């Protein structure tokens, strides 16, 4: 058999094998076998040395045409197999567009965020602006400008997580009060602001305490602001959140940044004033602290304390949520149990 006949036979058998295969891996194996260095075409061409000089170019050209034909046949068969696989996949995954779609569950704000939003909406309606600040705060703004100098014993009440000697995780959102006082132009009117956010304390977690919780601080600075303005604001907020279901009391307290200072307590939701473990048998649960801004705070921010004064307060939305919904353990809010959180499906209800 001549060399040309050998090549023709290799071509016909190869094309037949390519056409009959229905597997991409087998198709690739055929391609490697026919066109590889150890394939039949290469083996047959070893006999080209025995041909006359005139026959060699003709046979070499014929061998190249066979390689080209096999390459084209492999590509065509690969495309055919890939198209068939895609058609089969589309058929198996076909979507019936006439069927109703699957319902998508719609979430809602976390219950604590609902309380924060309710407080924010109330104070926006009263003309306050909402300011936010960094959770990683300077000691200067978190303590010193709040009338808590270094080594002041009152710092122990707000022991926190320190990153360095001068940088810490804020224990309150009060630093925004100092920052706002520094920047505010009182010639354009009073300063009325609230600052919601997350704060950190080195507290032991229990039913009414957490090492991380939420706070909304408020500040109102102007001429001729009195304790009566503070009381009216607190009553308005309490009635907006709780209604008339719970009693409220103001009692004297101490905060370094206010003087005089008051604690605002609400009737214990668990025992309704009779005394229990949740309220430590007092019948009351502390929900916020407030007072008239200390002159030192104003002076350190460059505000004339002889001309201007005002009040500040700090609200715990977590405790407000406990009271509003009768939750007896603050930790339930942070466990991400959807069954628990879905009970609070309507904003403000």
N, C-alpha and C positions, 0 to 999 in steps of 0.2 A: 504494500500500500504506500502510495506516495505521501510525502509530507503534507501536501495540500489537502489530500483526502483525509489524513489524520486530523488536521485542523477542522475540516468540515464536519467530521463525525463528532469532535469535541463540542463544536458549536451547536449542532442539532440536539445532542443529548443534554447539554447545559440549558438551552432554551426551554426544552421540554420539562426539565426538572424545576426551572424557575416558574414556569406557568402552572405546574401542578401543586406547588407548595402553598399552604394556607397559614403558615406560621412565620412571623417576622424573624424569629431567632433562626429557624431553619433556612430562611431566605438569606440571611447574613452569612450563615455557614457555607451555603452554596457559592456566594460571591467570593468569599475568602478562598474556597477550594479552587475555583476556576481561574481567578485572577492573581492568586498569590504566587510567591516565588517558587513554591514547591508544587504548584498546580500543573495540570496536564498540558496547558498551552506552553508554559515555560519548558517542560520536559520535552515536548515535541520539537520545539525550536532548537534544541541542542543538536538536532540533525541537520541544521542549515549549513553546517560546515562542509557537509558532503555534497552540496549542490554546486552547480556551475556558477561562475560569477554573474552570468546573465539571469539565472533563476532566483538568486538570493534576494534582490530588491523586491521582486514580485511576491515572493512568499512572505517576506517581512511585512510588506504592505497589507497583504491579506490577513496576516495574524493580528495586525493593529485594528483592522475593520471588525474582526471577530471580537476582540476585547471591547470595542466601542458598542457593538451590538448587545453583548452580554451586559455591559454597564447600563445601557438604556433599558433593557428588559428588567433588570433588577430594580431600577428606579420606578418603572411603571408598575411592577408588581407590588413594591413597597407602598406606593401611593394607593393602590387598589385595596391592599389589606388594611391600611390605616383608615381609609374612608369607610370600609366595612365595619371596622371596630368602633368608629365614631357613630355610625348609624345604629349599631346594636346598642351602644350605650345610651344614645338619645331615646331609642325606643323603650329601653328598660326604665329610664328616668323621666318618661314623659309626664308632664303636668296636665291634669285635667283643669282647665281654666274655668270650667263651669262649677267646680266645687267651691264652697265657701272657704275663705282663708282662715287660718288659725288665729284666734284672738291673741293680741299682744297685751300683756299685763302692763298697766300704767302705774308707775310709782308715784310717790308724793314726798314732800319734804319730811325729813326726820322730825319726830315730835318736838325735840328741843329747838330745831330750826323753826318750827311753827310758832313756838312761844317767842323766839327772838324776832321773827317777822311781825308778830302781833305788837310787840313792844316798839319796834322800829316804826311801824305804821302809825301808832299812837303819837309818838314824839315828832314824827315828820308833820303830822297834822297840827302840832303845837308850835311849829316853827323851828324845830331843832334841826341841825345838820348831822349827818352820820359820817364819822371818821373811823378809819381803821389804821392800825399800826403794826410794827413787827412783833412777832412772838419771841424772837431772840433780841433781848433789849439791853440797853446800857444800865449799869447800876445807878448812874447819875439820874436818869429819868424814872427808873422804877422805884428808887428809894430816896435818894438825896433831895430831889426837887419835890418830893412828897413829904418833906419835913422829917425824913428818917436818915439822919447822918450816919456815917459808919460807926459801928459799935453801939448803936442805939438799941436798948433792950427790946423795943417794940418790933424789931426785925425778926425776932424769934417766932412771932406769930405767923410770919409769912416765909418761913424757911423754904428755900427753893432749890432748883437744880442749877449749879454754876458751871459755866463753860470755861471761864477764867475769872480772875479777881474782879474784873470790871464788866464782864459780859455774863448774862444769865437768861434763863427762861423766865419770862415775865410772870409775876405773881398776881397781877391785876391788869386791867386795861387802863388804869389811871395814868400811865406814862403819856397817853395821848392827850390828857388834860394839860400836862406841863408843856407838851409840844404846841398845843393849840394856843395856850396862854402866851407863849413866846412870840407867836406869829400874828395873833389877832390885833387888828386895828380898831380900838374902842371908839375912835372918832366916827366910825361908820355904824356903830350900834353895838348892842350887847353880844356876848358870846353865849350861844346856846348849842350844845353838842351832846351827842351820845356816841359811845364807842363799844360796839359788840365784838367779842372774840373769845379765843381759847386762852386759858391761863393755867399755871402750873404751881403746885405746892407739894412739899414733901409730907403729905398726909397719909395716914393709914386708911386704906379703903374700908368702908363700913357702909351700912344702909343709908347714911346721910352724908358721907364724905367721899371724895375721890381725889387722887393725885393730879388729875387733869379734869378740868370742868370749864363751863362757859360763864361769861360775865358780860354784863352790859353796864358800863359806867356812864353817868350823866353829869353834866356841868352847866350851870347857869351863872354868869357873871355880869353884873350891871351896877348901876347906882341904886341905892335904896332897896336892895333885895333883903327880905326878912325870912325868919323861920316860918312865918305863916305861908309864904310862897312855897317853901319846901313841903310843908304839910299838905297843902292843897294839891301839889303835884303828885305826892306819894299816894294820897287818897284816890286821885283820878286814875293813876296807874293800877292800883290794887283793885278798884272797882271794874276797870276795863278787863283785867285778867280773870278775877275770881267772882265778880258779882257780889251779892250780899250774903253769900253762903257762909263765909268765915268772918270771925272777929279779927280786928287788927289792933295792935297796941304799939305805941312808941315808948321806948324806955331809954333813959340816959345811958350813954356808953362812952367809949374812948377810941378815937382814931387819931393818929398823929397829924393827919392832913386836914382835919376838921375840928372846929371848936365853936360852939358846943356840938356834940355828936349824939346820934340816936341810933338805936337798933329798931328795926321794924319786924315784929313777929306776927305770925298768923296762926290761928287755931290749928292744932295738930289734926291732920286729916285721918289719922289712924284711930285715934281715940276720941276725937272731937272735944278735946279739952280735959278729959278725965285723967290723963297721965298713962304713959306706956313706955316700952323700951325705945321706940322710935324717937320720941320727944324727950327721952331721959326723965320721964315722969314729971315734966313741967306743964304739960298741956299745951305748949307753944312750940313752934318751929321758927327759927330765925330765917328770914328770907332775904333781907338786905340791910345794909348799913348806910347811913347818910349823916349829913351835918352841914354846918356853915363853913365854907372854905377858910382854912387857917390863914391869917395874914402873912405868915412866913412863906407859904406856897405862892401867894401872889407876888410878894416882894422878890423872891428868887427868880420868878419869870419876868421881872421887869414891869409889873403892874402896880400901880399906886394903890396900896391897901387902905389908905385913908380916904380915897375917893370911891374905890370900887369894892364890892363884896359879892357874895353869892353862895350858892349851895352846890353840893355834890352828893351823888349817891351811887351805890354799886348793887346791881341786881344779879341774882343767880337764876338764870333761866332753867337750869336743871331742877332746882328746888321748886320753882314755880310750876314746872311740869308735874312733879310729884304731887303737889298740892291740888292742882287743877284736875288731875286724872286719878287721884287716889292710889298712886304707885308707892309701895312701901320700901322699895330698895332702889337707890339711885343707880346701882350697877346694872340693873335690867336695861337701862337705856343704851349701854355700851356693848351688849352681848351680840348684837346683830341678829337676834331671833326674829325672823320675819313674822312669825305667828303673833309675837308680842307687838311689834311695831305696826302691823296692819290694823290694830285696834284704833289707831289714831289716823284714820284715813281722810279726814276732812280738816283743812287748815282752820285753826282757831276753834275747833269744836272739841 
